[in-house]
Amino acid sequence: MLRIDLAAVRESPVAVAERILPDAALPAESGLVLAAPLEVSGRLSAAGEDRFYWQARIETVVREECRRCLKPVDVPVAVSAGLMFAIEGVAAADDGDCYIVPRRATALDLAPAVREELLLAVPQYVECRADCRGLCPRCGADLNAGPCGCAPQVDPRWEALTKLARGD
């Protein structure tokens, strides 16, 4: 899964096309739940001595919770990225913008880079819809279904202005 022979890449570019089932795509500690298979494609080519460039496309659907009402929401995620890999000890590996490949490696594992790019592409906050009313902060009722019946709570900081408006 997503392991490419480096000798083959040194000879000519290698096409990458993988479809990974949601259960096998991410470790549980990532906190992401996939609602569709992870589609990974691209082209891996040599980019100089001990350097490799991968033009990647990553697509899936992530299941998140609405930040207001906590209902599940399926969010399509698509990432296009140009990723650089360098054998450790190569000058390009020291600049921090590329993934390090162990010197004795015979194959390049693209899975860690795919996971990282996917985690960075998922939106931090998700809403089920733009006008989601969320949950009542007192009783927890879903306000999208209608009013909850809780009495309106007046902020005590506004009490003085309310008295002025009434003429008290």
Secondary structure, DSSP 8 states (H G I E B T S, - for coil): --EEEHHHHHHS-EEEEEEE-HHHHS-GGG--EESS-EEEEEEEEE-STTEEEEEEEEEEEEEEE-TTT--EEEEEEEEEEEEEEEETTSGGGGGSSSEEE-TT-SEEE-HHHHHHHHHHHS-S---SSTT---B-TTT--BTTSS---------GGGHHHHHHHHT-
